[in-house]
């Protein structure tokens, strides 16, 4: 175990033990004080990772019953929260896209149309990666696009490749595109689902796919061109020139995929139906007389359809239905446990009165203007998540963001969404996100170079997120 993880282990246990040994403060019950101890332990473990993050998320199932704060059934119910089932459906749908390479074909089709201007090529790669990350994991989209970006860059530059600014822009641009794209949709990145689950569990607020897109899409649409400008016009300028090499390489990639198969056509239809139902859910619910129709039901219905519809292949390992269990079981199950632990903690925080107590202690924040308070929250999370995982950051921050919002007289929805979006805006450090790490592994740039570009984009992200969420809060 590394020294950092060892420090986190002892720090978490020390904080937990100290809370248990001290009497609860005025206005807080004994169970609420114990809950704060558990929250400190879990937050420390999530940040320092002395044990795997999903393993930390199992602690509520053990500690709360042992401390007699809540029975096992009460603690366990949030692990099957509808939001977690939505993410389960989203993960499985994403695996079906990857199985049939549909995401790759769509990406190549778009890249063929970016033209011959090298600056536009960078923009095209960023856009494609962002588009994919709206539906599949940021890591998967980066792993798929990065080799193509490297091939294109080296072919264009020939012997001049090395650490040429164009190649650096391509590599970092793919990582930035993945991080930004995940912001746009509810299932784009785990942080979004964690925030939606927290709001549902702690405040009874349901965040739909369309509602999240109303926040996430504007932020993504503003950050993508901002990231492109920072890379190509400020930190890694290069001589813009025309080349036909890009189209040739992408065409070869398309040719290698072969003709569009029956399976891909059927998958496109099913995917568009699922996405359409998510967007039109309120209208469908009213027309069909289905008041309980929600995003989770739509996602899981889509999954069942994928298991039922024949692929159209008559031979080979891909015969049978479009989706098989061997493919579906590859989803990141640990993420589902992580969300369950976070939601379980949020439920106990609400039940034991911790959130109300925190809100009363934070009444002073009501004296700060809402836009300044939101900027402080967003900025803090943007820079904190450079050194901790976005999932760990937002999971630890949400139990505080809710009471902060209440104390300031704002709807917790806006602070939770702002925090979740901010946790995905890690542009400075290679260790901050998997896409950043993948980009750094190409050895095309140094950490100081990424920090220089990332610092500028972090500041822009803080301003953009604050502005978009604040305007939404005022107009809501």
N, C-alpha and C positions, 0 to 999 in steps of 0.2 A: 504494500500500500504506500502511495506517495506521501510526502510530508504534508501536502495540502489536504489530501483526503483524511489523513490521520488527524490533522488540526480540526477539520470539520467534524469528525467523529467525536472527539473529546469536547469540542465547543458545544455541539448539540446536546450531548449528555449532561454537560455542566449547566447549561441554561435550563434544561428540563428538570434536573434535580433541584436547582436553586428555587425554581417556581414552586415545586412541590413542598419544599421545606419552609417557605415563607407564607405568612397569612395573606389571604386575598385582600386587595385594596377596597376601600369604601365604595359601596354601590355595586360590587361584583360578587356573585355567588361563588361558593367553593368549587362547584362544577365548572363555572365559567373560568375560574383561575386555573384549574387543571387543564382546561381546553387551550388556554393561552400557552401553557407549558408544552402541550403536544404540538401546537402550531409552530412554536419556536424550534422545537426539535425537528419537525418535518421541513420547515423552511431552510434550516441550516443544512440538513442532509440533501435537500433538493439543489442547493447552491454549490456545496462542496463535493457532493456525490461520493461519500465514503462507501456507500452501497449503491447499486443501480437505482436510478430514479423510480422505476416501477416498484422495486422492492420497498422503497420508502413509503410508497403509496398504500402498502398493505398495513402500515402501522395503526391506522384507526381501528381496523378489525381486531387488533390485539389489545391496544392500550385502553381505549375507551370502555370496553366491557370490564377489563381488569380494575380500572379506577372507579367503576360503578358510575360513570358519567352517563352512559346509555347502554341499552342491551344490544346484543349482536345483530338482531333483526333490524333495528333502527339504523345502526351503523352501516349495514350491508346493502340496504335498499338503494342508496344513491349509486352504487356500482352498476346498476342496470338502468340508470336514468335514460329517458328518451333521447337526450342529446348524445349519450354514448352509443346508443343504438344507431343514431344518425351517422355518427362517425364510422361505426362498423360497416354500415351500408356504403358509405363513401369510399372507404378503403377497398372494399371488395369490388366496387364498380371500377376503381382505378386499376386494380390488378387485371381486370378483363381487358381494359384498353392496352395495357402493357403486353398482355399475352399475344394479342393479334397485331401488335406494332402499329395500331391505328394512330397513336399519338405521334409516332415517328413520321408517318406518311403526311399527316397534317402539317407538321413542322417543315418538312421538305417542300411541300406545296407552297407554303408562305414564303420560305427563303428564296425560292425560285423567282419571286416577284419583287425582291428588294432592289433590283437594279445593279449597276456596276460601280457606283460611287462607294468608296471604302467607308466613308463616314456613315452612309446609309446602311452598309452591310453590318456595322456594329449595332445600329439601331434595330435592324431586322433580327439579329440574333438575340438581343435583349427582349424584344417583343415576343418572339416565339417562345423563349424560355419562360417568360412571365405568363403567357397564355397557357402553357402546359401546367405550370405550377398552380394555376387556379383549380385544377382538377386532380392532378396527381401530386405525389410528395415533391417538395422542393429538391430533395436529394436525387430522386429518380430523374427529374427533368434535367438537372445539372449533369448527371452522369451520362445522359443520352446526348445532350447537345455539345458538351465540352470537347469530345474527340473530333466532332465535325468542325467546331470552331478552330481547333488547333490545325487540322488538315487544311482548312481554307486559308488560315493565316500564313502557314509555311509555304503553301503553293503560291500565294500572291507575292510573298516577299523573296522567295527563293533563298539564295545564300545569305541574304541580309536579315533573315528572321531573327535569331537570337532573342533579345529582349526589346525588339522594335515596339515603339508606342502603339502601332496598330494592333499588334498581337496582344499586348498588355490590355488594351481597351477591350478586345474581344473576350479574353479570358475573364477579366474582372466583370465585364458587362454581363456575361452569362450568369455569374454568381449573383450580381445585383438584380438581374431580371428575375431569377428564381425567388429571391427574398421578397421582392416587391409583388410579384404575381400572387404569392400565397396570401397576401393581405386581402385580395379582392373578394373572395368568396368565403362563405362560412366553413366549407370543408377544405379550404386551401392550405391551411396549416393548423396544427393542433392548438396553438394559442387561441385561435378564434373560437374553437369549440369549447375550450376551457372557460372562456369568458361568458359564452352563451349559457353553458351549464351552470355557472355560478349565479348568474342573474335569475335563472329559472329556480334554482334551489333556494337561494337566499331571499329573493324578492318576488318570486312568482311571475317574473316577466319572461315571456317567450320571444326569442329573437328568431325571426324566420330567415330563410335563405335570401329573400328579396330585401328584407330590412338590412341585413348585414351588407349586401351589395350596395345599398344606398350610401353607406359609410365607406366601405372598402374600395369600391371601384373609383370614386373620385380621387381618393388618396393615391391609388396605384397609377391612375392616368396622369397625375401631376408629378409623381416621383420618377416614373420611367423617363420622360424627357429630361427631367432635372439630372438624373443619373447619367444619361447620355451626354448632356452638355458638360457636366463636371469632368467626365472621363476624356472626351474628345476635344474639348475647347479650353479646358483649364489645366488639368494635371498631366495629361498624356497627349499633347498635341502632335499631329503628324500631317504631312503633306497629303492633301486629298487628291486622289487620282482615280481614273477609271480603269477597270479591269474586267475581262470576260471570264477569268479563271473561276470565279465564285460560281457562276451559273453552271459551268462545266462540271465542277465537283458535285454540286447539289443534284444535277441531272443524273450523274452516275449513281448517287445514293438512291434516287427515286427508281432508277432502272433496276438496281439490286433488290428493291422491295417487290418487284414484279407487278403484275396487274392487280387491281383491286379485287379482293376475293369476296365471295358470297358472305363469308363470316363477317368481314369488315363492314359490308353494306348493312347487314342486319344489326350489327353492333352500333353503327351510326344512328340508325332509326331509333333503337331502344334508348341510346344515350340522349338524343335530342328530345325524346318523349319525357324522360326523367327530368332533364333540365327545364323543359317547358312547363311541366307540372309544378316544379319548385317555384318558378316565376309566377305562374298563374294560379297558384294554390287558393288564394282567397276567392277568386272568381269561380273556380271549379267546385270549391266547398259549398258555395251558395247555389250554384246551378244544379249540382247533383244531390243536394240535400244531405251532405256529409259533414256535419259540424266538427267531427273528430279527425277529419283528414288533416294531416300535418306533414312536415318535411320528412320526419322519420318513417312514417308509413309509406310515403312515396319512395324513399330510398330503398327500403326493404322489399317493397313490391317490385321495384326494378331489379333487385338482386335475384328474386325468385324467377322473374321472367328470363334473366340471363341463364339460370340453371335449366330452364325448360325449353327454350328455343333452340332447335338444332343449328349447328354451326354451318351446315351445308357441305362440309368436307366428307368425302366418302372413304378416305383412306388416311393412313398415318396416325400419329399420336394425337392429332387435333380433331379426330372424328368424334361425334357425339354432340353434346350441347355446347353453346358458346362458352359457357363457364363450367369448370369442373372443380371439385373440392380440392384437388391437388394444387390448383392455382389459388383458390380462395384462402387456403390455410396459410399462405405466405404473408398475410397482412401483419403489421406490427402490433401483436396482441398486447405487448407491454404498454403501449400508449393508452389502450383502453383501461388497463389497471390504473395507470397514472391519473387519468381523468376521474375514475371512480374514487380514488383516494382524495383528490382535491374537492370533489363534490361532497363526499362524506364529511370532510373537515368543515366545509362551508355550512352544511346542514347543522352540525353540532354547534358551531359558532353562533348560528342564529337561535337555535333552541335553548342554549344556556345563557342567552342575553349578552354575549360578548360584543356583538355588533352594536347593540344599543349603548352599551357602556363605552365602547370606543368612540361612538358618535358624540356622546356627551362630553368626553374628554377632548374632543377635537373641535369644539364649538368655536374656538378662536379662528379657525380657518374661514369662518363665515365673514370675517372682516377683510379678507383678501378678495380682490376682484376675481370673478370666475375665470376669465381668460388667463390671468396671471397664474392662478392656482393650477389650471389645466396645463399650462406651459411648463410649470415646475414638475408636475407629475410626468408628463410626456418626456421631457428632457432627462429626468432622472432615470426613467426606465430605458430610454434609448441608449444611454451611456452605460448603465449597469449591465444590460444584456450583452455588451461587448465581452464581458468576462464570465458570464454565466449563460446557461442554455436559456433560450427564449421560453421554453416550457416551464422550467424551474422558476424563472423570474416572474412570469405572470401568475403562476399558481401560488407563489408566496406573496405576491403583491395584492391580489384581489381581496382578501379579507380585510385589508386596510383601505383599499380604494373605495369600497362601498361606504363605510362609515365617513370617510373624508367627503364623499359626495353629499351624503345626508347632512353633515354638519355645515356644508356650504350652501345648502338649500337646493342642490342640483339633483337631477335624476341619476341614480347610480349607473344606469345604462350607458351614459355618455363617458363616464370615467372608466368603466370596465372595457368598453370598446376602444377608447383611446389608449388604455394600458396594453391591451392585446395587440393592437396595431403597432404601437411603439416597440413592443418586445420583438417584433420581426424586423425592425430597422437597425440591424447590426451591420454596418458597412466598413468598420475600421480594422477589426482584428480577424485573422484567419481562424482562430479557435471559436469565434462567436457563433457561427452556423456551419452546417455541413457543406452548403454550396461555397462558402468562403474557403473552407479547408480544402475542398476539391480544387478550387482555382489556385490556391497557394501551392498545392502539390505539383502543379505543372512547372514550378520553378521559373516562371516568367517574370516575376516581380519580387521585390523585397517587402518586408513588413512595413518599414517606414513609408514606402511608396503607397501601399494600400491604406495606411493610416492617414496620409495626406489627402487622398481622394475621399476616404470614408468620413473624415472629420467634417469636411465641407457638406457632404450629403447628409450626415447626421444632423447638422444644424438646420439644413433645409427641411429634413423630415420632421424635426421638432416643430418648425413653423407651419408646415403644411398640415400635419395631423391636428395641431392645436386649432388652426383656422377652420378646417373642414368640420371637426367635431363641435367647435364652438358655434359655428353658423347653424349646424344641425340642431344644437341644443336651443338656440334662440328661436329658430323657425319651427321646431317640433310641435 
